[in-house]
Amino acid sequence: MKIEVWSDYACPFCYIGKKELEKAIESTGFQGKIDVAFKAYQLDPGAPAEVEGTIYSSLAKKFGSSEEQAKAQTAGIIARAKEVGLNYDFEAMKLGNTFKAHRLAKFAGSVGKEKEMNERLLKAYFEEGAQLGNVDVLVALAKEIGLEEQAVREFLADDQYATEVLSDIQQASELGIQGVPFFVINEKYAISGAQPTAVFEEAVKKVAEEEGLRPGLTMMGSGNAGVCADGQCEI
């Protein structure tokens, strides 16, 4: 089973939706049997690399409200994030262009580290106030998941994987995607938004039934104590 996820690192519901999907995959027992592929999307492709001011000031300007009203708007999102174990810090969040971050995730994917990079970027932005438009920040985050610093710096100085990022965004347009997160299962079923875990569970079970997939076994106990793995079992 394949699940494609269009998301942006500046989208608070994208991180929440990612966690809801992960919970559903775990609870249904299909870990290792579902390929989750992350697709790039930009909510504000014209944003500068780094935006001055707080997220509250940006929201107030966008909606013609006060910063206090903007804070009230984010309260519900903070509560929703806590439900899936996330601690959003809107006070520290720094707006900026996410194109380089999307490129970095593609680069990490070329060495089998896309999932780790994707998670690290989201956590850094929403919980740690990282500026994802800043090259030094991106390099530091990449190093944390095991990527080599010089290789990352050279990559970010070029335009590698820009075509792939733009292709994801174009594909989203062709599918009529107008908001994220957006989940497409086996190119057949779609789920829009950070839906509750139960919605993802139902979708996973339905597609698994159609594909003849069975959930894996749930291991009880710990380790492999008392297991014979070959004909030389030692007592």
N, C-alpha and C positions, 0 to 999 in steps of 0.2 A: 504494500500500500504506500502511496506517495501523497504527502500533504505539502503543498506549496503555500508559503505564508508571505504575503506582501506587507511590509511594515517600514516604519521610519523610526530612527533613534530619538527623534524629538516628539514622538507620539506616546503619551502616558498610557493609553489603552492598549498599545501594542505589547508593552512589557507584561501587563496584566493578562492579556489574551494568550501570550506565550506560556505563562505559568498555568493558566486554566487548561490549555491543550496538553501540557506535560503531565498535569495531574490526571487527566482523562486517559492518556496513554498508559500511565502507571496503574491506575485503578482497574482498567479493562484487561491488563496483563499482556499488552502487545508491544512491550519494550523490545527493541531489536528487530521488530517486524514492520516498522513504519519508518520510511525515509522522509524526514522533515527537511524541506529545502526553503531557505529564506530568500526572499526576493526584495530588491530595493524599491523604495518609493520615497518621494520627497514631498512633504506638506508645503514647504516654502523653498522651491528651488532657487529663487532669486535672493535669498538671504545672504548677507555678507558672511565671511568666515567666522567672525566674532561680532556679536551684537552687544552694544553698550547698554547698561541698565539691568534691572531685575526683570524676571518673567512677569511680575505683577505690573510693572510699568508698561511692558509691552502689551499685556492683555488689556489694560485700562485704555491704552491708546487705540487698540484695535476695535474694542467694543464701545468706546466713548463712555467709559465708566471711571470710577475712582479706584485707586489701588486697594482700598479696603473691600470694595465690591469684588475686585478680582480675586482677593484672598478667599472670600466667601465662595466664589465659584470653584476654587480648587479643593475645598474641604471635602466634598463628596468623593473626588478622585482619590484623595489621600486615604479616606476610609475604605474605599473599594480595593485599593492596593494592599492595605493591611490584611484584608481577607485572604489574600494569597501569599502572605508572608513578606511583602515588600514595604519598605519604609521610605516613601517619597519625601524629598526635602526640597520643596518649591522655593524656599528662601535662598538656597544655594545654587539652584539650577541656572545654567548659563546658555542662553540661546545662541545659535550660530548655524552655519550651513553644514549639512550632514553628508554632502557628496563624498568627501575624502573618507569619512567613516565607512560609507558603503563600499567604496573601493578597497579599503583595508580589509573588510570582511571577505571580499572576493579573493584577495591576495592570501589571506589566512586559509581560505578554503582550498587553495591550490596545494597546500601542504597538510591538509586534513585537519585544520584547526578552525573551521568556520563556526561551528557551534560554540566553542570556547570564546572566540572573538566576539561573536554576537552577544553572548551573555555578558561578557566583560564590558562592552560598550554601553549596553543598556543600564547595567548596575552603576557604572561610573557616572552616567548622565543624570539618572533619576535619584540616586542615593548619595552621591559623593560630590556633586557640583562640578564635574569635569567639563571643560570646554572642548567639545568634539571637533571644532573647527581649527584647533591649534595642533600643529604638527608635532611639537614636543610632547603634548599630552597623548596623542595617538601612538607615538613611538613607545612611550612608557607603558601604556596599556598592552601593546603588542608584546613587549618584553616580558610582561607578567605571565603571558600564556605560552612563553617559550620561543617566540620569534626572535631572530637575530637583529640587533639594533641597526647596524649599518645597512643591512638588506632592506629593512623597512624604510629607513630614511631615503635610500636611493629610489625605492618604489614610489614613495609619496611625492618625490620631486619630479616624477614622470607622470604620464597620463594612463599608465597601464590599468586595465579593467574598467576604464571609463565607458567604453563601448558596451561592456556587459551590464553595467549599472543602467545606462540609458536604455538598453534593450529590455530590462525588467520593467522600467517605467513605461516604455512604449507598449509592452505586452499588457500591462495593467490598463492602459487606455483602451486598447483593443477589446479587452474583456468588459469594459464599462465600469471598472473599479473607480469609485470617486471618493473613497475614504478607507482608512486602515485602522486596525488590522483587517486583512481579508484572507480567508483560508479557502483553498481549492483542493478537494480530495479526489485523487485519481482522475483529474481533469473532467469531473462529472458533477460533483456536488460542491456547493459554496456556502460558507458561513461568514457573515459580515459582523465585525465588532467583537469585543471581548465578552463573549457569551459565557454563561455559567458552565462549570465543568460538566454538568449533566447533558448539555447540548452537544458538547464534543464527544462525550461517551456514547450517546445515541448514534451519532454520525459514524464513529469508528466501528461500532458493533454492526451497523447496517452494511457498511462497505466490506467489512471482514466476512460477513455472512455471504455476500454476493461473490467475494473472491475465494471463498472456501478456506479462509485463514482461521486458525485456532490460536487462542492465547497460550502463552508459555506457562510453564509450571512455576508456582510460587514456592521458593525454597524455605523450609523451616529449619531452625537450628543455625549453627554457624560453621563455616569452613567445610573441609572435606574429611573430618575426623572419622575413622572407621570405614573408609571407602576403599575398595579394591579396584584399581584402575588397570591392572594387567594381570598376567599369569604368575607374577612374582610377588603376590600379596604377602606382606610381612605381618606376623602376629606380634 
